[in-house]
Amino acid sequence: MSFYTSLSGLKGAQADLSVISNNVANVGTIGFKKSRTEFGDIISASPLQSGSVAGQGARLKGIVQQFGQGGFQASERALDLAISGQGFFVTRNDLTGGAVSFTRAGSFGVDQNRYVTDGRGAYLQVLPVDSQGIVTATGLAATRNLQVPLTSGTAKATGNVSLATTLPTSADLPAARAVYQNGTPYAFDRLDPNSYNYSTATSVFDVSGNEIPATVYYTRTKLPDAADPTTTWEARLFVGGQEVSSNPAQAAPAAPLTLTFDATGAMTSPVGGVQYATSQASSGAAPLALTIDYSGTAQAAAPFTLKAFEQDGYAAGQLDNVSVSNDGIVSATFSNGDTIPLGKLALANFANPGGLRQLGDAAWSLTGRSGEAIVGEAAKGGFGVIQSGALEQANVDITEELVALISAQRNFQANAKAIETANALTQTIVNLG
């Protein structure tokens, strides 16, 4: 019988060595929780037994995980998250029929569809919130996958433009300085800088928010004289590569706009905004209908300058930043100034965390022993506080594990020695015969 008693001790020491080795091996695993072995003695009892009897060895009662807090390792990623407290992140794996799991490994990333996932590809779950970040529904059934959008808001096509320039009084007539080798008469050509005086390059937006270059070319067409002190300029508008007519009733050929200035350099016409013909600058987008106000334009003894440019179109905001607050609110900030709360991290607690079933990669699932998940919010009800830009390290004390490893090794050696001694005694008895 002593052989089997010592054999049970050997098996127990071997299980203890395996658990300790696993702890040591995972000292660098994010969110890992160490385990310990628990043993009980084996006693053969009977109704007529009196007094103490020799035991029959040891048995492995169970391997119990220790959910103590691990240390934090700082990182530079907003989606590296750590929980200071007892809670677990809630994840859902759609590849396994939406199975829910729980993890302390907060190294999250974004997949090709902009969903936030963990290292196993499971989707991080959040509770829905309103525009003020207030939770609108609670419980595990209310959670949803966290998705980070790339844009915010709706684009608006440019409709009204205010454009003001200073046109020099010293400017000449391009027709007088344009020289053509083949003897053709003067004609405007935006690719020939000799055919116009100045240009302003700006941008407008179509209904989809695409930014389109818009250029106005200024050509002096009349100098003042004694009989007529007024000056005229032509303004030709190009949106993309298409010239747009200043006469809505005459889209083609495009009619340039005539700007007239008096002897003082003040513009006398046009007065107010000029409605242009529609232009199809982007394929598939609705045509642009622009109204341009040139009223701030003047002629002066000064260099050509763009004094003002304003337009009422804009593109949808582009994602600039994602942040996670201590209470678990995930917010996205966009280039147009919008800050949108995307949800609040769902955290889970359990009556008996030690009863959770291990899935690997620092993830667990429910069992009957763990009890149902109690889902709540960070910074409330003991669920813990979120720290963004940090990862929870394994709660393994390497020094403690090495000491336990030596102890388990000694236990193994002692049980092996007991077997060797029992074998020697048996051999001695056999020899007496």
Secondary structure, 3 states (H helix, E strand, C coil): CHHHHHHHHHHHHHHHHHHHHHHHHCCCCCCCCCEEEEEEECCCCCCCCCCCCCCCCEEEEEEEECCCCCCEEECCCCCEEEEECCCEEEEEEHHHCCEEEEECCCECEECCCCEEECCCCCEEEEECECCCCCECCCCHHHCEECECCCEECCCECCCEEEEEEEEECCCCCHHHHCCCCCCCCCCCCCCCHHHCCEEEEEEEECCCCCEEEEEEEEEEEECCCCCCCCEEEEEEEEECCEEECCCCCCCCCCCCEEEEECCCCEEEECCCEEECCCECCCCCCCCECCEEECCCCEEECCCCEEEEEEECCECCEEEEEEEECCCCEEEEEECCCCEEEEEEEEEEECCCHHHCEEEECCEEECCCCCCCCEEEECCCCCCCEEEECEEECCCCCHHHHHHHHHHHHHHHHHHHHHHHHHHHHHHHHHHHC
